Amino acid sequence: MATGIFKTPPPKNEAITPFSPNTDARLSLRRELEACTQDVIEIPCYVNGQAIRTGRTVEIRMPSDHQTVLAIAHLATPEITNQAIEGALKAKHDWENLPWQERTAVFLRAAALLAGPWRDRLNATTMLGQAKTCHQAEIDAACELIDFWRFNAHYYEQILSEQPPVSPTGIWNRLDYRPLEGFIFAVTPFNFTSIAINLPCAPAMLGNVAVWKPSITQLYSAWEGMQLLIEAGLPPGVINFLPGQGADVGDIAITHPDLSGLHFTGSTGTFQHLWKKIGDNIGSYRSYPRIVGETGGKDFILAHTSADVNALAPAIVRGAFEYQGQKCSAASRIYVPRSLWSNLKSKVLDIMSELKQGDIRDFSNFTSAVIDERAFIKHSDYLDIAHSSANVIHGGNADRTTGWFIEPTLVQVDDPKHRLMGEEIFGPIATVFVYDDNQWSEVIDSVNTTSPYALTGAIFANERYAVQEASQKLRNAAGNFYVNDKPTGAVVGQQPFGGGRASGTNDKAGAPLNLLRWLSPRTIKENFNPPKHWDYPFLK
Ligand code: NAD
């Protein structure tokens, strides 16, 4: 066995490919998009190293061209779910006893493969299956996932080297960073390929085993990710891939006595449902399951009278409408002082009138379709609310003819407590409230109290007292707080991501804080020369 105090390669954020016209990168991605749409692939369950076709199938279609079928996915049955849990528990012994550097190497290899030959494939499947532009796919499926793997390897090494500071003479105190007993249930959302694949991987790197239930609407890229991990050398059973309806897989996994943790990203409602189930079953687990969940958001941009309107306008457009507003961090409530509004409004509307929307294979489109019919109907209902109770100043239309298209929409409300200012819409609909310049303090209170969420938020101001006041009063209103920048686009290693209140447990994915949740340290005290007598001096 190799012995040494091994060091992981120092991580650096993966550079973003710009896909400029006439570049090799752009041509290569186009070829991959073309190749992907030539075949309808089959997506199996992958359990204990075996691909299983259950025959309970669903079609995976392109959101921006819903007549195009990309894949047929086989959904897990309760029996397969039980097999996946058994497979994970069987794989656990060998996997957790593999030296940490060998486990970590699997994920570093996955990062290298993704940075190289797999990049186009994961980008293309993310674009086609989740309606992301090439840029949105690249920052998610390629860069962020590579960063998750590389930075987590580095953080794991750092954690292992954290040892008790004091070992008095004759004693050696040590911390043994054990993975959790049992299996991790990773339940993942549709909107980020990187998050979906990272959620089972982060605990697995530390020696845990996982059952992974991706979202059905992200299966096309999720299956590519699973195959990439297999090519990187992930042993059978360490991560078991279970396409499935939430409850079919969830009801079995979440109540299983060997559940050691839930690693969740998705909506607040689903997370609360799963947490409640764990609570209801708390007497039946072998150990207390760790619960980590990153959930919804109603993210704000707060402009002060000293804000730079030229920076604010693009921040609103990018923050609210990139990826059709389907980012948990998307700016969806915007507070603007009356003295800036007319200038800002004309700049924002100028930009919005230039935004092209359509099929993601046309690289000139800035936005595309929302994920599926369910989202389309939900957003259409919000557009009805906007038309009937607010002022729609741009957009406001929905079109389902070829894809699930909701037009980027800007709405103005008179009431800062309007439901469009408080509810997560998760679509390309942003709402503006214009406040009187002398109501700055009141508007900060409104930002803090209008929504149950606390994920991301931004203040735009040049005046330092205003920055300080907003930062202080909104300290608990966002887990990721931005000054003069849009509230989206957190980078692994630079801005650890997560929020509080109804937005989640704030365990900061891609940071040591998250990894610590999947470890159960054992303290070892070794006495080199234990006392041979029982009595103390005070007894004399
Ligand atoms: P969702 O809650 O509908 O689904 C998330 C996952 O939960 C899916 O895999 C789904 O199949 C599964 N699920 C649903 N019911 C289940 C059950 N009973 N048992 C087990 N699994 C079940 O969320 P979504 O629509 O995929 O994602 C959008 C949501 O995710 C938004 O609310 C967004 O804000 C949030 N999100 C948050 C973050 C963050 O970091 N805070 C990041 C991305 C997305």
Residues whose N, C-alpha, C, O or C-beta is under 5 A from the ligand:
A	BS01	NAD	V187 T188 P189 F190 K213 P214 S215 G244 G246 A247 G250 D251 T265 G266 S267 T268 T270 E294 T295 G296 G297 C328 S503
